[in-house]
Amino acid sequence: MATVIFYGKPGCKGNARQRAILEAAGHVVDARSLVAETWTGERLRAFFGDLPVADWFNPSAPAVARGEIRPETLGADAALALLAAEPLLVRRPLLEAEGQRMAGWDPDRITAWIGLNPAIDPTVTCGHHGHPHHGDHHHHHDHDGSCRSR
């Protein structure tokens, strides 16, 4: 069991489900707002580890999805400046536990790090589609929090 500081977007159903999965595994979740925090590039950088710069960004953030921001073209310093100024661009959630930090929902890495309950499917489904799902066509959140059909 660990105490996990969980930086997410208030009202995001995917983040709420991720918190519930952590709690079901016995962890204590200290949920905080990614948007309300004061971020510096240096502080954010600690969460990204060895992820490539493009993976620091939430691909479903409107400016990224519309192509106004192209993360793959940015250097680390420019990326960190943008992310610190506009936290909703950051890949969610940011997690901190036992002196380690991580960005994004990667169930395999979280299981290896602090453990998840094997009885619970850690694949987080989207809460923002207003239609019922039919047959085997359904949406789920990728590890990075974006939506895709499969």
LUMTI-215071 format. One record per residue (C-alpha): residue number from 1; residue in three letters; z, x, y. Coordinates in pm, whole numbers, plus 50000, padded with zeros to 5 digits. Each point is the difference from the previous one (the first is absolute). Example, Ala and Ser with C-alpha at 12.3 -4.5 7.8 and 13.67 -1.06 7.14 Angstrom:
<atoms>
[atom 1,'ALA',[50780,51230,49550]]
[atom 2,'SER',[49934,50137,50344]]
</atoms>
This chain:
<atoms>
[atom 1,'MET',[50000,50000,50000]]
[atom 2,'ALA',[49912,50125,50346]]
[atom 3,'THR',[50033,49885,50358]]
[atom 4,'VAL',[49645,49966,50129]]
[atom 5,'ILE',[49918,49986,50370]]
[atom 6,'PHE',[49694,49776,50010]]
[atom 7,'TYR',[49786,49994,50314]]
[atom 8,'GLY',[49766,49702,49988]]
[atom 9,'LYS',[49840,49739,50221]]
[atom 10,'PRO',[50225,49700,50065]]
[atom 11,'GLY',[49840,49688,49856]]
[atom 12,'CYS',[49766,50192,49767]]
[atom 13,'LYS',[50017,49822,49664]]
[atom 14,'GLY',[49885,50307,49812]]
[atom 15,'ASN',[50283,50207,50148]]
[atom 16,'ALA',[50249,49721,49919]]
[atom 17,'ARG',[49887,50001,49636]]
[atom 18,'GLN',[50023,50380,49985]]
[atom 19,'ARG',[50359,49981,50128]]
[atom 20,'ALA',[50081,49739,49734]]
[atom 21,'ILE',[49857,50227,49728]]
[atom 22,'LEU',[50219,50289,50118]]
[atom 23,'GLU',[50306,49774,50006]]
[atom 24,'ALA',[49920,49867,49651]]
[atom 25,'ALA',[50007,50360,49878]]
[atom 26,'GLY',[50358,50026,50129]]
[atom 27,'HIS',[49926,50190,50319]]
[atom 28,'VAL',[50169,49919,50331]]
[atom 29,'VAL',[49728,49938,50258]]
[atom 30,'ASP',[50067,50074,50365]]
[atom 31,'ALA',[49706,49811,50151]]
[atom 32,'ARG',[49890,50111,50344]]
[atom 33,'SER',[49711,49910,50225]]
[atom 34,'LEU',[49723,50258,50011]]
[atom 35,'VAL',[49906,49861,50341]]
[atom 36,'ALA',[50346,50011,50157]]
[atom 37,'GLU',[50064,50366,49913]]
[atom 38,'THR',[49926,50281,50241]]
[atom 39,'TRP',[49762,50232,49816]]
[atom 40,'THR',[49889,50351,50074]]
[atom 41,'GLY',[49713,50170,49825]]
[atom 42,'GLU',[50245,50246,49849]]
[atom 43,'ARG',[50223,49725,49862]]
[atom 44,'LEU',[49704,49810,49852]]
[atom 45,'ARG',[49848,50315,49849]]
[atom 46,'ALA',[50298,50032,49764]]
[atom 47,'PHE',[49899,49677,49823]]
[atom 48,'PHE',[49642,50101,49924]]
[atom 49,'GLY',[50064,50301,49775]]
[atom 50,'ASP',[49673,50123,49853]]
[atom 51,'LEU',[49801,49683,50075]]
[atom 52,'PRO',[49667,50062,50176]]
[atom 53,'VAL',[49999,49896,50368]]
[atom 54,'ALA',[49783,49693,49932]]
[atom 55,'ASP',[50269,49872,49761]]
[atom 56,'TRP',[50262,50004,50277]]
[atom 57,'PHE',[49836,49688,50142]]
[atom 58,'ASN',[50020,49636,49896]]
[atom 59,'PRO',[49635,49923,49913]]
[atom 60,'SER',[50051,49631,50076]]
[atom 61,'ALA',[50129,50062,50354]]
[atom 62,'PRO',[49747,49819,50224]]
[atom 63,'ALA',[49891,50309,50197]]
[atom 64,'VAL',[49939,50191,49675]]
[atom 65,'ALA',[49833,49707,49822]]
[atom 66,'ARG',[49767,49948,50300]]
[atom 67,'GLY',[49910,50368,50011]]
[atom 68,'GLU',[50148,50060,50346]]
[atom 69,'ILE',[50224,50265,49844]]
[atom 70,'ARG',[49845,50212,49726]]
[atom 71,'PRO',[50292,50183,49836]]
[atom 72,'GLU',[49773,50228,49797]]
[atom 73,'THR',[49874,50158,50324]]
[atom 74,'LEU',[50345,50085,50138]]
[atom 75,'GLY',[50197,50320,49984]]
[atom 76,'ALA',[50369,49985,49918]]
[atom 77,'ASP',[50123,50037,50360]]
[atom 78,'ALA',[49769,49730,50138]]
[atom 79,'ALA',[50089,49769,49709]]
[atom 80,'LEU',[50374,50045,50052]]
[atom 81,'ALA',[49970,49930,50373]]
[atom 82,'LEU',[49813,49676,49928]]
[atom 83,'LEU',[50243,49890,49728]]
[atom 84,'ALA',[50309,50075,50210]]
[atom 85,'ALA',[49853,49796,50288]]
[atom 86,'GLU',[49895,49707,49777]]
[atom 87,'PRO',[50220,49971,49690]]
[atom 88,'LEU',[49806,49704,49858]]
[atom 89,'LEU',[49726,50252,49921]]
[atom 90,'VAL',[50239,50177,49760]]
[atom 91,'ARG',[49957,49950,49628]]
[atom 92,'ARG',[50289,49778,49890]]
[atom 93,'PRO',[50270,50010,49888]]
[atom 94,'LEU',[50169,50325,50098]]
[atom 95,'LEU',[50277,50073,49752]]
[atom 96,'GLU',[50291,50239,50021]]
[atom 97,'ALA',[50253,50060,49721]]
[atom 98,'GLU',[50201,50291,49865]]
[atom 99,'GLY',[49868,50233,50268]]
[atom 100,'GLN',[49635,49931,49917]]
[atom 101,'ARG',[49740,49799,50190]]
[atom 102,'MET',[49683,49823,49900]]
[atom 103,'ALA',[49726,49789,50162]]
[atom 104,'GLY',[49832,49706,49827]]
[atom 105,'TRP',[50084,49794,49694]]
[atom 106,'ASP',[49926,50216,49698]]
[atom 107,'PRO',[50192,49851,49705]]
[atom 108,'ASP',[49939,50299,49772]]
[atom 109,'ARG',[50139,50246,50253]]
[atom 110,'ILE',[50293,49772,50086]]
[atom 111,'THR',[50083,49961,49630]]
[atom 112,'ALA',[50001,50377,49954]]
[atom 113,'TRP',[50204,50045,50318]]
[atom 114,'ILE',[50279,49738,49990]]
[atom 115,'GLY',[49893,49761,49723]]
[atom 116,'LEU',[49870,49643,49987]]
[atom 117,'ASN',[50081,49723,49755]]
[atom 118,'PRO',[49737,50018,49721]]
[atom 119,'ALA',[50030,49624,49945]]
[atom 120,'ILE',[49863,49927,50348]]
[atom 121,'ASP',[49633,50044,50086]]
[atom 122,'PRO',[50007,50227,50306]]
[atom 123,'THR',[49644,49903,50101]]
[atom 124,'VAL',[50057,49810,50320]]
[atom 125,'THR',[49788,49692,50050]]
[atom 126,'CYS',[49885,49890,50342]]
[atom 127,'GLY',[50182,49718,50164]]
[atom 128,'HIS',[49748,49942,50275]]
[atom 129,'HIS',[49717,49826,49815]]
[atom 130,'GLY',[50021,49629,50064]]
[atom 131,'HIS',[49807,49893,49692]]
[atom 132,'PRO',[50107,49978,49636]]
[atom 133,'HIS',[49861,50264,49767]]
[atom 134,'HIS',[49765,49893,49723]]
[atom 135,'GLY',[49940,50158,49663]]
[atom 136,'ASP',[50021,50377,49988]]
[atom 137,'HIS',[49881,50043,50357]]
[atom 138,'HIS',[50308,50087,50197]]
[atom 139,'HIS',[50115,50229,50273]]
[atom 140,'HIS',[50263,50265,49988]]
[atom 141,'HIS',[50126,50268,50230]]
[atom 142,'ASP',[49879,50347,49929]]
[atom 143,'HIS',[50259,50274,50018]]
[atom 144,'ASP',[49912,50043,50366]]
[atom 145,'GLY',[50078,49639,50083]]
[atom 146,'SER',[49642,49891,50049]]
[atom 147,'CYS',[49847,49699,49830]]
[atom 148,'ARG',[49722,50008,49750]]
[atom 149,'SER',[49856,49772,49735]]
[atom 150,'ARG',[49994,50111,49641]]
</atoms>
